[in-house]
Amino acid sequence: MNKTIAAGLLLLLVTACGNEEAVKQNEEKETPKQEIVDSDERDNAEENEQENDDKKAEEEEVTVPQEPLYEINEGDYSIQPIDTANEKVALVTIDDAPDQHALEMAKVLKELNAPAVFFVNGHFLDTQEEKNTLKKIYDMGFEIGNHTYSHVKLTDSSIEEQQKEIVSLNDLVESITGERPKFFRAPFGINTDYSRQVAQQEKMALMNWTYGYDWEPKYQTKEAIADIMVNSPYLNNGANLLMHDRAWTSEALGDIVKGLRDKGYELVDPDTIKTPAS
């Protein structure tokens, strides 16, 4: 073989081997980097998957409703314990809200951490300002009850009128607060067979009261109403206390709550009372 040709072939072989070795070295250098990238992507994917799983679990979590601790005695409308709940309790209720003093009463109760039901009338919810007041009371954590739209005597009303008085107010309250009332108190405490039926259909518990005094002239001062509400002979375990959106009651409300507690009464949270919706 010609020496020149042989030398050329040898040079090509060496060059080819060198290039092959260089490619191999480059591949070895690049492989770890690629593995790192793949590992990071896997870690990110796993993190995203875990976050999605956690979010899905939160969305699917079902809130188990609290079992009622109390129920309303159908005979006298007192609040009765279920099983081992505290017997020495009283329920605070405010009727004819939100007239002029309900928001201030709610603030007093909130400051004292005292729960209550505010029974509302539709004719006190005619303006946007009145609706805003009710929303504020609701947002403070108070239960909103149905006291009919215009406070008519149900026994003097037709079936159609009773239906409208009750259901239209539930619709209105729901449009303001996002929740329908769970309790119904008939004006003057007088129900009819039909109003009872409507309340049941609306999943509301009927509620009258044990005692109340603030509409009587001799109790229309702060001192007089505070004294009788705390020292009434009708105050007993489970007493359902009726008060109204009135100036003198508003002024006395703090003393009433403190007086009841000084006598050892716990104020019932309406959320713990059994209703047809429970």
MOPEPE-V222217 format. One record per backbone hydrogen bond with DSSP energy under -0.5 kcal/mol. CO is the residue of the C=O (numbers start at 1). NH is the residue of the N-H. Records with the same first field share a line. If there is no record, write none. Layout:
CO=NH + NH
This chain:
2=6
3=7
4=8
5=9
6=10
7=11
8=12
9=13
10=14
11=15
12=16
13=17
14=18
15=19
16=20
17=21
18=22
19=23
20=24
21=25
22=26
23=27
24=28
25=29
26=30
27=31
28=32
29=33
30=34
31=35
32=36
33=37
34=38
35=39
36=40
37=41
38=42
39=43
40=44
41=45
42=46
43=47
44=48
45=49
46=50
47=51
48=52
49=53
50=54
51=55
52=56
53=57
54=58
55=59
56=60
57=61
61=63
62=64
63=65
69=82
70=274
71=73 + 80
72=74
73=77
78=73 + 80
80=71
81=83
82=85
87=89
88=266
89=238 + 239
90=268
91=241
92=117
93=243
94=119
95=245
96=99
97=121
101=105
102=106
103=107
104=108
105=109
106=110
107=111
108=112
109=114
110=113
113=115
116=143
117=94 + 119
118=120 + 145
119=97
120=147
121=124
122=125
127=131
128=132
129=133
130=134
131=135
132=136
133=137
134=138
135=139
136=140
137=142
138=141
143=118 + 145
144=182
145=120 + 147
146=185
148=122
149=123
152=154
153=156
154=157
158=162
159=163
160=164
161=165
162=166
163=167
164=168
165=149
166=170
167=171
168=172
169=173
170=174
171=175
172=176
173=176 + 177 + 178
174=178
182=205
183=146
184=207
186=189
187=190
189=191
192=196
193=197
194=198
195=199
196=200
197=201
198=202
199=204
200=203
203=277
205=184
211=242
213=216
216=219
217=220
219=221
221=225
222=226
223=227
224=228
225=229
226=230
227=231
228=232
232=235
234=236
236=239
238=79
239=91 + 241
240=210 + 211
241=93 + 243
243=95
244=246
246=250
247=251
248=252
249=253
252=256
253=257
254=258
255=259
256=260
257=261
258=262
259=263
260=265
261=264
266=90 + 268
268=270
269=272
270=273
272=69 + 70
275=278
